[in-house]
Amino acid sequence: MPKPHFSLPKLKPLELDGQVVDLNFFLTTDYQDASAAAVELPGLIEFVNENLQVMVEGKARAYARLKQAKAKAYFDLKEGLWETRGHQSKPTEAAVEHAIELEQPVIDASEQYAVFSGYVSRLYQTIQTLHDKLGITRTSEATRRAMLEEADRPSEE
């Protein structure tokens, strides 16, 4: 029975700080020597981490803008925008809270917050994956060395 052929999906390049990072290269490279991985991967991990910091800060600012947009929408609705929007129901607290989510500045701020949240998650996971790759590479090399040393050892028989 023929062995099924599976190919790994290609990851989209990651554009960070105006530079394109080809994650496929780093994650699919078979580092035969851990020293090459030890040179390339820590620098890449720090570069991604630096960009993660920027995204975490952006996420915090986006969250603050979202809260501000909601607060402004709340007061605008309470101070007359409710009627201007043509809402037929009574402006109860629950109704106003729902109407806030329909205001365009709130929608825009929510979308920005979602973008930053997505980047924070992706960059965090990328760092974890690169750490794992480095660890696996080191373990593989240690295993290869141990096997070579075992093979080179004279037999005690």
N, CA and C atoms as a LAMMPS dump frame, in Angstrom:
ITEM: TIMESTEP
0
ITEM: NUMBER OF ATOMS
471
ITEM: BOX BOUNDS ff ff ff
-5.0000000000000000e+02 5.0000000000000000e+02
-5.0000000000000000e+02 5.0000000000000000e+02
-5.0000000000000000e+02 5.0000000000000000e+02
ITEM: ATOMS id mol type element x y z
1 1 1 N 0.853 -1.177 0
2 1 2 C 0 0 0
3 1 3 C 0.898 1.239 0
4 2 1 N 0.647 2.162 -0.924
5 2 2 C 1.504 3.36 -0.995
6 2 3 C 1.311 4.243 0.229
7 3 1 N 2.413 4.801 0.636
8 3 2 C 2.402 5.72 1.786
9 3 3 C 1.794 7.051 1.341
10 4 1 N 0.81 7.574 2.095
11 4 2 C 0.223 8.861 1.689
12 4 3 C 1.252 9.978 1.79
13 5 1 N 1.139 10.907 0.889
14 5 2 C 2.067 12.045 0.883
15 5 3 C 1.368 13.251 1.517
16 6 1 N 1.968 13.753 2.569
17 6 2 C 1.436 14.939 3.227
18 6 3 C 2.446 16.057 3.077
19 7 1 N 1.958 17.211 2.768
20 7 2 C 2.862 18.355 2.732
21 7 3 C 2.373 19.367 3.764
22 8 1 N 3.342 19.971 4.394
23 8 2 C 3.008 20.981 5.39
24 8 3 C 2.478 22.231 4.695
25 9 1 N 1.484 22.859 5.276
26 9 2 C 1.016 24.108 4.683
27 9 3 C 2.086 25.182 4.831
28 10 1 N 2.163 26.044 3.845
29 10 2 C 3.126 27.146 3.913
30 10 3 C 2.537 28.244 4.791
31 11 1 N 3.355 28.683 5.721
32 11 2 C 2.941 29.801 6.568
33 11 3 C 3.147 31.102 5.805
34 12 1 N 2.248 32.021 6.016
35 12 2 C 2.41 33.33 5.402
36 12 3 C 3.602 34.028 6.049
37 13 1 N 4.399 34.728 5.252
38 13 2 C 5.505 35.482 5.867
39 13 3 C 4.938 36.486 6.863
40 14 1 N 5.708 36.732 7.872
41 14 2 C 5.318 37.659 8.922
42 14 3 C 6.038 38.967 8.671
43 15 1 N 5.287 40.048 8.506
44 15 2 C 5.928 41.341 8.299
45 15 3 C 5.956 42.082 9.625
46 16 1 N 7.179 42.336 10.08
47 16 2 C 7.369 43.004 11.363
48 16 3 C 8.362 44.139 11.195
49 17 1 N 7.979 45.299 11.652
50 17 2 C 8.883 46.447 11.64
51 17 3 C 9.45 46.688 10.243
52 18 1 N 8.608 46.493 9.217
53 18 2 C 9.024 46.721 7.837
54 18 3 C 9.893 45.62 7.255
55 19 1 N 10.076 44.542 7.972
56 19 2 C 10.892 43.429 7.49
57 19 3 C 10.027 42.179 7.369
58 20 1 N 10.33 41.374 6.357
59 20 2 C 9.584 40.14 6.144
60 20 3 C 10.358 38.988 6.785
61 21 1 N 9.674 38.226 7.636
62 21 2 C 10.271 37.073 8.296
63 21 3 C 9.646 35.822 7.685
64 22 1 N 10.48 34.989 7.058
65 22 2 C 10.005 33.747 6.454
66 22 3 C 10.04 32.643 7.505
67 23 1 N 8.928 32.474 8.198
68 23 2 C 8.862 31.473 9.256
69 23 3 C 9.053 30.064 8.717
70 24 1 N 8.612 29.82 7.463
71 24 2 C 8.798 28.493 6.873
72 24 3 C 10.268 28.102 6.867
73 25 1 N 11.132 29.046 6.544
74 25 2 C 12.561 28.746 6.498
75 25 3 C 13.057 28.284 7.862
76 26 1 N 12.761 29.072 8.876
77 26 2 C 13.293 28.773 10.208
78 26 3 C 12.657 27.53 10.828
79 27 1 N 11.385 27.295 10.544
80 27 2 C 10.705 26.172 11.178
81 27 3 C 10.895 24.85 10.44
82 28 1 N 11.263 24.911 9.164
83 28 2 C 11.457 23.661 8.419
84 28 3 C 12.926 23.338 8.175
85 29 1 N 13.815 24.252 8.528
86 29 2 C 15.251 23.978 8.361
87 29 3 C 15.655 22.848 9.298
88 30 1 N 16.329 21.858 8.732
89 30 2 C 16.844 20.758 9.543
90 30 3 C 18.256 21.137 9.966
91 31 1 N 18.354 21.753 11.118
92 31 2 C 19.653 22.179 11.625
93 31 3 C 20.441 20.935 12.028
94 32 1 N 21.432 20.582 11.241
95 32 2 C 22.276 19.434 11.56
96 32 3 C 23.241 19.771 12.697
97 33 1 N 23.499 21.033 12.848
98 33 2 C 24.422 21.498 13.874
99 33 3 C 23.677 22.521 14.733
100 34 1 N 23.569 22.263 15.992
101 34 2 C 22.827 23.16 16.883
102 34 3 C 23.459 24.537 16.956
103 35 1 N 24.745 24.646 16.62
104 35 2 C 25.385 25.96 16.708
105 35 3 C 24.786 26.923 15.686
106 36 1 N 24.388 26.426 14.512
107 36 2 C 23.738 27.298 13.52
108 36 3 C 22.393 27.778 14.057
109 37 1 N 21.643 26.869 14.645
110 37 2 C 20.356 27.25 15.238
111 37 3 C 20.566 28.204 16.413
112 38 1 N 21.638 27.974 17.167
113 38 2 C 21.918 28.817 18.329
114 38 3 C 22.312 30.227 17.927
115 39 1 N 22.767 30.389 16.687
116 39 2 C 23.101 31.722 16.19
117 39 3 C 21.854 32.394 15.62
118 40 1 N 21.078 31.672 14.829
119 40 2 C 19.936 32.269 14.124
120 40 3 C 18.701 32.462 14.99
121 41 1 N 18.32 31.429 15.727
122 41 2 C 17.024 31.467 16.401
123 41 3 C 16.933 32.435 17.58
124 42 1 N 17.923 32.541 18.462
125 42 2 C 17.772 33.519 19.558
126 42 3 C 17.604 34.96 19.063
127 43 1 N 18.336 35.328 18.03
128 43 2 C 18.18 36.675 17.469
129 43 3 C 16.79 36.882 16.891
130 44 1 N 16.292 35.863 16.206
131 44 2 C 14.947 35.942 15.641
132 44 3 C 13.91 35.999 16.758
133 45 1 N 14.111 35.195 17.791
134 45 2 C 13.18 35.202 18.926
135 45 3 C 13.133 36.597 19.553
136 46 1 N 14.283 37.218 19.739
137 46 2 C 14.311 38.556 20.331
138 46 3 C 13.663 39.583 19.407
139 47 1 N 13.876 39.444 18.093
140 47 2 C 13.246 40.363 17.138
141 47 3 C 11.72 40.247 17.225
142 48 1 N 11.208 39.022 17.275
143 48 2 C 9.763 38.819 17.391
144 48 3 C 9.284 39.342 18.744
145 49 1 N 10.054 39.105 19.798
146 49 2 C 9.696 39.581 21.129
147 49 3 C 9.625 41.108 21.18
148 50 1 N 10.565 41.755 20.521
149 50 2 C 10.56 43.22 20.462
150 50 3 C 9.27 43.71 19.801
151 51 1 N 8.859 43.033 18.742
152 51 2 C 7.624 43.408 18.055
153 51 3 C 6.394 43.039 18.879
154 52 1 N 6.49 41.96 19.645
155 52 2 C 5.4 41.598 20.546
156 52 3 C 5.185 42.713 21.566
157 53 1 N 6.269 43.264 22.082
158 53 2 C 6.162 44.359 23.05
159 53 3 C 5.399 45.534 22.427
160 54 1 N 5.734 45.874 21.195
161 54 2 C 5.055 46.977 20.512
162 54 3 C 3.561 46.673 20.374
163 55 1 N 3.245 45.424 20.032
164 55 2 C 1.839 45.04 19.856
165 55 3 C 1.087 45.005 21.193
166 56 1 N 1.744 44.584 22.255
167 56 2 C 1.102 44.583 23.576
168 56 3 C 0.78 46.023 23.985
169 57 1 N 1.727 46.929 23.743
170 57 2 C 1.477 48.342 24.044
171 57 3 C 0.335 48.881 23.181
172 58 1 N 0.341 48.508 21.896
173 58 2 C -0.741 48.935 21.003
174 58 3 C -2.082 48.379 21.432
175 59 1 N -2.078 47.132 21.903
176 59 2 C -3.322 46.516 22.372
177 59 3 C -3.852 47.271 23.585
178 60 1 N -2.97 47.653 24.505
179 60 2 C -3.396 48.398 25.691
180 60 3 C -3.986 49.749 25.29
181 61 1 N -3.332 50.432 24.343
182 61 2 C -3.866 51.718 23.874
183 61 3 C -5.197 51.526 23.142
184 62 1 N -5.308 50.45 22.35
185 62 2 C -6.557 50.177 21.625
186 62 3 C -7.688 49.884 22.608
187 63 1 N -7.375 49.176 23.687
188 63 2 C -8.384 48.89 24.696
189 63 3 C -8.846 50.184 25.368
190 64 1 N -7.914 51.062 25.659
191 64 2 C -8.266 52.353 26.266
192 64 3 C -9.148 53.164 25.304
193 65 1 N -8.79 53.167 24.01
194 65 2 C -9.614 53.894 23.022
195 65 3 C -11.012 53.287 22.914
196 66 1 N -11.107 51.965 23.031
197 66 2 C -12.409 51.303 22.99
198 66 3 C -13.257 51.735 24.187
199 67 1 N -12.666 51.74 25.36
200 67 2 C -13.403 52.174 26.547
201 67 3 C -13.836 53.632 26.416
202 68 1 N -12.946 54.474 25.881
203 68 2 C -13.28 55.886 25.691
204 68 3 C -14.417 56.049 24.684
205 69 1 N -14.356 55.294 23.594
206 69 2 C -15.408 55.376 22.572
207 69 3 C -16.753 54.946 23.163
208 70 1 N -16.727 53.904 23.986
209 70 2 C -17.973 53.442 24.617
210 70 3 C -18.505 54.482 25.598
211 71 1 N -17.615 55.088 26.362
212 71 2 C -18.053 56.106 27.323
213 71 3 C -18.66 57.306 26.598
214 72 1 N -17.99 57.745 25.533
215 72 2 C -18.508 58.883 24.762
216 72 3 C -19.864 58.547 24.146
217 73 1 N -19.975 57.343 23.584
218 73 2 C -21.243 56.926 22.978
219 73 3 C -22.345 56.872 24.034
220 74 1 N -22.013 56.404 25.205
221 74 2 C -22.992 56.325 26.289
222 74 3 C -23.551 57.715 26.607
223 75 1 N -22.651 58.658 26.825
224 75 2 C -23.113 59.995 27.186
225 75 3 C -23.821 60.681 26.021
226 76 1 N -23.331 60.469 24.811
227 76 2 C -24.011 61.043 23.639
228 76 3 C -25.429 60.5 23.521
229 77 1 N -25.59 59.201 23.721
230 77 2 C -26.921 58.597 23.623
231 77 3 C -27.829 59.111 24.737
232 78 1 N -27.305 59.236 25.931
233 78 2 C -28.095 59.718 27.064
234 78 3 C -28.473 61.195 26.917
235 79 1 N -27.65 61.949 26.174
236 79 2 C -27.87 63.385 26.06
237 79 3 C -28.549 63.789 24.756
238 80 1 N -29.253 62.872 24.116
239 80 2 C -30.044 63.263 22.954
240 80 3 C -29.807 62.464 21.689
241 81 1 N -28.699 61.807 21.58
242 81 2 C -28.422 61.036 20.367
243 81 3 C -29.394 59.861 20.214
244 82 1 N -29.932 59.402 21.341
245 82 2 C -30.897 58.294 21.303
246 82 3 C -32.069 58.656 20.389
247 83 1 N -32.613 59.856 20.592
248 83 2 C -33.747 60.297 19.785
249 83 3 C -33.316 60.594 18.349
250 84 1 N -32.146 61.208 18.198
251 84 2 C -31.632 61.526 16.865
252 84 3 C -31.474 60.257 16.032
253 85 1 N -31.068 59.18 16.673
254 85 2 C -30.892 57.899 15.972
255 85 3 C -32.233 57.27 15.624
256 86 1 N -33.288 57.778 16.212
257 86 2 C -34.617 57.265 15.885
258 86 3 C -34.99 55.993 16.616
259 87 1 N -34.331 55.731 17.711
260 87 2 C -34.698 54.548 18.5
261 87 3 C -36.095 54.763 19.071
262 88 1 N -36.934 53.775 18.905
263 88 2 C -38.334 53.888 19.337
264 88 3 C -38.535 53.479 20.791
265 89 1 N -37.658 52.649 21.301
266 89 2 C -37.834 52.16 22.669
267 89 3 C -37.346 53.201 23.669
268 90 1 N -37.656 52.923 24.905
269 90 2 C -37.228 53.788 25.995
270 90 3 C -35.719 53.593 26.207
271 91 1 N -34.97 54.686 26.467
272 91 2 C -33.521 54.546 26.643
273 91 3 C -33.137 54.01 28.025
274 92 1 N -33.493 52.761 28.28
275 92 2 C -33.111 52.138 29.547
276 92 3 C -31.601 51.885 29.52
277 93 1 N -31.029 51.582 30.675
278 93 2 C -29.594 51.302 30.744
279 93 3 C -29.231 50.143 29.814
280 94 1 N -30.024 49.086 29.838
281 94 2 C -29.736 47.916 29.002
282 94 3 C -29.829 48.281 27.518
283 95 1 N -30.831 49.069 27.151
284 95 2 C -30.998 49.457 25.752
285 95 3 C -29.836 50.343 25.295
286 96 1 N -29.42 51.26 26.141
287 96 2 C -28.302 52.142 25.811
288 96 3 C -27.017 51.328 25.669
289 97 1 N -26.811 50.374 26.578
290 97 2 C -25.614 49.52 26.494
291 97 3 C -25.564 48.778 25.162
292 98 1 N -26.705 48.303 24.69
293 98 2 C -26.744 47.629 23.387
294 98 3 C -26.531 48.616 22.241
295 99 1 N -27.123 49.793 22.349
296 99 2 C -26.994 50.8 21.299
297 99 3 C -25.554 51.292 21.174
298 100 1 N -24.837 51.319 22.273
299 100 2 C -23.428 51.742 22.257
300 100 3 C -22.649 50.922 21.241
301 101 1 N -22.906 49.61 21.221
302 101 2 C -22.171 48.701 20.328
303 101 3 C -22.446 48.981 18.849
304 102 1 N -23.505 49.73 18.55
305 102 2 C -23.85 50.049 17.161
306 102 3 C -23.227 51.351 16.668
307 103 1 N -22.616 52.105 17.564
308 103 2 C -22 53.374 17.186
309 103 3 C -20.69 53.111 16.435
310 104 1 N -20.515 53.808 15.307
311 104 2 C -19.36 53.559 14.441
312 104 3 C -18.008 53.73 15.144
313 105 1 N -17.817 54.753 15.971
314 105 2 C -16.527 54.846 16.665
315 105 3 C -16.246 53.629 17.564
316 106 1 N -17.287 53.067 18.148
317 106 2 C -17.122 51.874 18.986
318 106 3 C -16.781 50.672 18.108
319 107 1 N -17.457 50.556 16.978
320 107 2 C -17.175 49.464 16.036
321 107 3 C -15.726 49.563 15.556
322 108 1 N -15.303 50.763 15.184
323 108 2 C -13.92 50.959 14.71
324 108 3 C -12.903 50.624 15.794
325 109 1 N -13.165 51.086 17.02
326 109 2 C -12.238 50.812 18.121
327 109 3 C -12.2 49.318 18.443
328 110 1 N -13.339 48.654 18.338
329 110 2 C -13.389 47.204 18.579
330 110 3 C -12.561 46.455 17.541
331 111 1 N -12.649 46.897 16.299
332 111 2 C -11.871 46.253 15.235
333 111 3 C -10.375 46.45 15.453
334 112 1 N -9.969 47.642 15.852
335 112 2 C -8.548 47.894 16.137
336 112 3 C -8.062 47.021 17.294
337 113 1 N -8.871 46.919 18.32
338 113 2 C -8.511 46.095 19.466
339 113 3 C -8.374 44.628 19.041
340 114 1 N -9.264 44.169 18.178
341 114 2 C -9.205 42.791 17.689
342 114 3 C -7.927 42.54 16.889
343 115 1 N -7.527 43.506 16.071
344 115 2 C -6.294 43.362 15.281
345 115 3 C -5.09 43.236 16.205
346 116 1 N -4.987 44.123 17.172
347 116 2 C -3.859 44.052 18.107
348 116 3 C -3.893 42.756 18.914
349 117 1 N -5.077 42.332 19.331
350 117 2 C -5.202 41.081 20.081
351 117 3 C -4.716 39.904 19.247
352 118 1 N -5.063 39.902 17.963
353 118 2 C -4.621 38.833 17.075
354 118 3 C -3.115 38.802 16.92
355 119 1 N -2.512 39.964 16.726
356 119 2 C -1.049 40.031 16.597
357 119 3 C -0.351 39.588 17.885
358 120 1 N -0.866 40.024 19.031
359 120 2 C -0.256 39.626 20.303
360 120 3 C -0.279 38.107 20.428
361 121 1 N -1.399 37.511 20.117
362 121 2 C -1.512 36.056 20.208
363 121 3 C -0.566 35.365 19.23
364 122 1 N -0.538 35.833 17.987
365 122 2 C 0.311 35.191 16.985
366 122 3 C 1.793 35.321 17.33
367 123 1 N 2.209 36.494 17.742
368 123 2 C 3.625 36.691 18.058
369 123 3 C 4.033 35.887 19.287
370 124 1 N 3.157 35.819 20.277
371 124 2 C 3.46 35.019 21.461
372 124 3 C 3.644 33.548 21.059
373 125 1 N 2.718 33.039 20.255
374 125 2 C 2.811 31.641 19.81
375 125 3 C 4.039 31.415 18.929
376 126 1 N 4.386 32.395 18.115
377 126 2 C 5.577 32.287 17.265
378 126 3 C 6.826 32.16 18.123
379 127 1 N 6.911 32.963 19.167
380 127 2 C 8.06 32.89 20.078
381 127 3 C 8.126 31.501 20.719
382 128 1 N 6.993 30.991 21.164
383 128 2 C 6.967 29.665 21.783
384 128 3 C 7.419 28.59 20.788
385 129 1 N 6.954 28.692 19.551
386 129 2 C 7.317 27.72 18.522
387 129 3 C 8.808 27.782 18.214
388 130 1 N 9.361 28.983 18.131
389 130 2 C 10.798 29.122 17.868
390 130 3 C 11.63 28.581 19.033
391 131 1 N 11.174 28.813 20.26
392 131 2 C 11.849 28.23 21.427
393 131 3 C 11.823 26.699 21.341
394 132 1 N 10.655 26.158 20.967
395 132 2 C 10.525 24.706 20.831
396 132 3 C 11.468 24.171 19.76
397 133 1 N 11.547 24.876 18.63
398 133 2 C 12.444 24.458 17.548
399 133 3 C 13.888 24.431 18.04
400 134 1 N 14.288 25.446 18.754
401 134 2 C 15.648 25.503 19.279
402 134 3 C 15.895 24.351 20.261
403 135 1 N 14.955 24.091 21.14
404 135 2 C 15.088 23.001 22.1
405 135 3 C 15.159 21.64 21.428
406 136 1 N 14.31 21.424 20.44
407 136 2 C 14.314 20.15 19.705
408 136 3 C 15.637 19.974 18.97
409 137 1 N 16.131 21.049 18.385
410 137 2 C 17.403 20.981 17.662
411 137 3 C 18.54 20.612 18.613
412 138 1 N 18.577 21.228 19.774
413 138 2 C 19.623 20.917 20.753
414 138 3 C 19.513 19.46 21.221
415 139 1 N 18.303 19.012 21.484
416 139 2 C 18.092 17.637 21.926
417 139 3 C 18.501 16.648 20.839
418 140 1 N 18.135 16.948 19.599
419 140 2 C 18.495 16.059 18.481
420 140 3 C 20.004 15.961 18.332
421 141 1 N 20.686 17.093 18.442
422 141 2 C 22.14 17.054 18.306
423 141 3 C 22.767 16.273 19.451
424 142 1 N 22.273 16.466 20.653
425 142 2 C 22.807 15.721 21.797
426 142 3 C 22.589 14.22 21.601
427 143 1 N 21.454 13.844 21.082
428 143 2 C 21.17 12.435 20.821
429 143 3 C 22.099 11.894 19.74
430 144 1 N 22.296 12.666 18.672
431 144 2 C 23.217 12.246 17.593
432 144 3 C 24.627 12.055 18.138
433 145 1 N 25.078 12.986 18.949
434 145 2 C 26.427 12.88 19.531
435 145 3 C 26.557 11.637 20.397
436 146 1 N 25.545 11.407 21.224
437 146 2 C 25.57 10.237 22.099
438 146 3 C 25.611 8.948 21.284
439 147 1 N 24.872 8.914 20.191
440 147 2 C 24.861 7.721 19.333
441 147 3 C 26.215 7.537 18.653
442 148 1 N 26.836 8.621 18.229
443 148 2 C 28.157 8.532 17.599
444 148 3 C 29.207 8.081 18.61
445 149 1 N 29.133 8.625 19.812
446 149 2 C 30.077 8.211 20.852
447 149 3 C 29.884 6.739 21.185
448 150 1 N 28.673 6.298 21.23
449 150 2 C 28.373 4.882 21.504
450 150 3 C 28.938 3.996 20.416
451 151 1 N 28.785 4.439 19.162
452 151 2 C 29.275 3.654 18.036
453 151 3 C 30.8 3.631 18.007
454 152 1 N 31.456 4.691 18.46
455 152 2 C 32.913 4.772 18.443
456 152 3 C 33.568 4.042 19.626
457 153 1 N 32.806 3.764 20.655
458 153 2 C 33.334 3.109 21.838
459 153 3 C 33.679 1.652 21.518
460 154 1 N 34.835 1.222 21.95
461 154 2 C 35.198 -0.173 21.684
462 154 3 C 34.286 -1.12 22.488
463 155 1 N 34.003 -2.185 21.87
464 155 2 C 33.158 -3.188 22.487
465 155 3 C 33.907 -3.865 23.625
466 156 1 N 33.211 -4.196 24.727
467 156 2 C 33.846 -4.807 25.886
468 156 3 C 33.816 -6.319 25.825
469 157 1 N 33.417 -6.865 24.751
470 157 2 C 33.33 -8.328 24.659
471 157 3 C 34.628 -8.967 24.367
